Amino acid sequence: MIDSISYGQFPSLDEGMTYNEVDFDRVPAGQVFRFTVDLAAGTATSDCVIDRSCEFPTLHPHQVGRDYRYLYIGAAHHATGNAPLQALLKRDLVTGAEQLWSEAPRGFMGEPIFVPRPDSTVEDEGWVLCLTYNAARQCSDLIILAAQQIAAGPIARLKLRHHVPYGLHGSFVGEYFGPE
């Protein structure tokens, strides 16, 4: 099995376009698909696992490349349609249960990172860290959520004095934002 974000067609935006200018109804939404490959038969099938608009999946690092139960992912605030990522979704792939926490309307989600509790034997015991952009403050926040209780919201919020530009699986900038 292979789980992946998939699109009906590859989304593209004009260079320099801001969220205010994007018509999200015209941009394909990312969704989580599970591909089952039968090497002996030479076949593959796919099933949509999460149809809500989403991106940036993460899971317990010890489960990468193995069967896993819990997926954490940046998601649209609303269950249908495409929109900026403003929520964090936890999906139990065994039961289908979901927990959602949202920063809407003025918060925007970055890529979540799962940090396991040391010496834990439970797959979802740990924390999920995520940089969010707080449009009200025009700065970024680092939020920390208990992985087993995403819907409860952050257990800690570190308010940065500047913004951290969005990155794709990492952030790199040509300017230093720290103290002199």
C-alpha positions as CSV (number, residue, x, y, z in Angstrom):
1,M,0.0,0.0,0.0
2,I,1.1,3.5,-0.8
3,D,-0.7,6.6,0.6
4,S,-0.3,9.9,-1.2
5,I,-1.8,13.3,-1.8
6,S,-3.3,13.2,-5.2
7,Y,-5.0,15.7,-7.5
8,G,-7.4,15.4,-10.4
9,Q,-5.0,17.5,-12.3
10,F,-1.8,19.2,-11.0
11,P,-2.6,22.6,-9.5
12,S,-0.8,25.7,-10.6
13,L,-1.0,29.3,-9.6
14,D,0.3,32.3,-11.3
15,E,3.7,33.5,-9.9
16,G,3.3,36.2,-7.3
17,M,-0.4,35.4,-6.7
18,T,-1.7,35.9,-3.1
19,Y,-4.4,33.9,-1.3
20,N,-6.8,36.9,-1.9
21,E,-6.4,36.5,-5.6
22,V,-6.8,32.8,-5.9
23,D,-10.1,31.4,-7.0
24,F,-9.9,28.1,-5.0
25,D,-13.0,26.8,-6.8
26,R,-10.9,26.5,-9.9
27,V,-7.8,25.0,-8.3
28,P,-7.9,21.2,-7.8
29,A,-7.9,20.1,-4.1
30,G,-5.4,17.7,-2.8
31,Q,-6.9,14.5,-1.3
32,V,-5.4,11.4,0.4
33,F,-5.5,8.3,-1.8
34,R,-4.4,4.8,-0.9
35,F,-2.9,2.8,-3.7
36,T,-2.8,-0.9,-3.4
37,V,-0.3,-2.6,-5.7
38,D,-0.3,-6.3,-6.5
39,L,3.1,-7.0,-8.0
40,A,2.3,-10.6,-8.8
41,A,-0.8,-9.6,-10.8
42,G,0.7,-6.4,-12.1
43,T,-2.3,-4.4,-11.0
44,A,-3.0,-1.4,-8.8
45,T,-6.2,0.1,-7.3
46,S,-6.8,3.4,-5.6
47,D,-9.3,4.5,-3.0
48,C,-9.8,8.0,-1.6
49,V,-9.1,7.9,2.1
50,I,-9.6,11.6,2.9
51,D,-11.7,13.7,0.5
52,R,-11.4,17.0,2.4
53,S,-8.9,19.4,0.8
54,C,-5.6,18.7,2.5
55,E,-1.8,18.7,2.1
56,F,1.3,18.0,4.2
57,P,0.6,14.6,5.7
58,T,2.7,13.4,8.6
59,L,2.8,10.4,10.9
60,H,4.8,8.8,13.7
61,P,8.4,8.7,12.3
62,H,8.8,5.0,13.3
63,Q,5.8,4.1,11.1
64,V,7.2,5.6,7.9
65,G,7.3,2.8,5.3
66,R,5.2,0.5,7.6
67,D,1.5,0.0,8.4
68,Y,0.3,2.9,10.5
69,R,-3.0,4.0,12.0
70,Y,-2.9,7.7,12.6
71,L,-2.3,10.5,10.0
72,Y,-2.0,14.2,10.8
73,I,-2.5,16.6,7.9
74,G,-3.1,20.3,7.1
75,A,-6.7,20.7,5.9
76,A,-9.2,23.2,4.7
77,H,-11.5,24.5,7.4
78,H,-14.7,23.3,5.6
79,A,-15.2,19.6,4.8
80,T,-16.0,20.3,1.1
81,G,-14.5,22.5,-1.5
82,N,-10.9,23.8,-1.9
83,A,-9.5,26.5,0.3
84,P,-6.3,27.5,2.1
85,L,-5.2,25.1,4.8
86,Q,-6.5,26.5,8.1
87,A,-7.0,23.4,10.1
88,L,-5.2,20.3,11.4
89,L,-6.9,17.0,10.9
90,K,-6.1,13.7,12.6
91,R,-7.5,10.7,10.9
92,D,-7.7,7.2,12.4
93,L,-7.3,5.0,9.3
94,V,-8.6,1.9,11.2
95,T,-11.9,3.4,12.5
96,G,-12.3,6.4,10.2
97,A,-12.6,8.7,13.3
98,E,-11.4,12.2,12.8
99,Q,-10.4,15.1,15.0
100,L,-10.2,18.6,13.6
101,W,-8.8,21.8,15.1
102,S,-9.0,25.0,13.1
103,E,-7.4,28.5,13.1
104,A,-10.0,29.9,10.8
105,P,-10.7,32.6,9.9
106,R,-7.4,34.4,10.5
107,G,-4.9,31.6,10.9
108,F,-3.2,29.5,8.2
109,M,-1.6,26.1,8.7
110,G,1.9,25.1,7.7
111,E,3.3,21.6,7.6
112,P,2.7,19.6,10.8
113,I,5.4,17.6,12.5
114,F,4.7,14.6,14.8
115,V,7.1,14.3,17.8
116,P,6.6,11.0,19.6
117,R,6.8,10.9,23.4
118,P,10.1,9.2,24.3
119,D,9.7,5.5,25.2
120,S,6.0,5.4,24.3
121,T,4.5,2.2,22.8
122,V,1.4,3.9,21.7
123,E,1.4,5.2,18.1
124,D,-0.4,8.5,18.7
125,E,1.3,9.4,22.0
126,G,3.2,12.6,21.5
127,W,2.8,16.1,20.1
128,V,2.1,17.7,16.8
129,L,4.0,20.9,16.1
130,C,3.0,23.3,13.4
131,L,3.9,26.8,12.3
132,T,0.8,28.8,11.6
133,Y,0.5,32.3,10.0
134,N,-1.6,34.6,12.3
135,A,-3.0,37.1,9.9
136,A,-4.4,39.3,12.7
137,R,-0.9,39.8,14.1
138,Q,0.9,39.4,10.7
139,C,3.3,37.0,12.4
140,S,3.8,33.3,12.8
141,D,3.0,31.2,15.8
142,L,4.4,27.8,16.7
143,I,1.6,25.7,18.0
144,I,1.9,22.5,20.0
145,L,-1.0,20.1,20.2
146,A,-1.3,16.8,22.2
147,A,-1.5,14.3,19.4
148,Q,-4.2,12.2,21.0
149,Q,-6.5,15.3,21.5
150,I,-6.2,17.4,18.4
151,A,-9.7,18.8,18.7
152,A,-8.8,20.3,22.1
153,G,-6.6,22.8,20.4
154,P,-3.0,23.9,21.3
155,I,-1.5,23.1,24.7
156,A,1.1,25.8,23.9
157,R,1.4,28.6,21.5
158,L,4.7,30.5,20.9
159,K,4.0,33.8,19.4
160,L,6.9,34.8,17.1
161,R,7.7,38.5,16.5
162,H,7.9,38.0,12.8
163,H,6.5,35.8,10.1
164,V,8.1,32.6,8.8
165,P,7.6,32.3,5.1
166,Y,5.7,29.2,3.9
167,G,7.9,26.3,2.8
168,L,7.4,23.0,1.1
169,H,8.9,20.3,3.4
170,G,11.4,22.9,4.8
171,S,11.9,26.6,4.8
172,F,14.8,28.5,3.4
173,V,15.2,32.3,3.4
174,G,17.9,34.6,2.2
175,E,17.5,37.0,5.2
176,Y,18.2,36.5,8.9
177,F,15.2,37.5,11.1
178,G,16.8,37.1,14.6
179,P,18.4,39.6,16.9
180,E,21.5,41.4,15.7
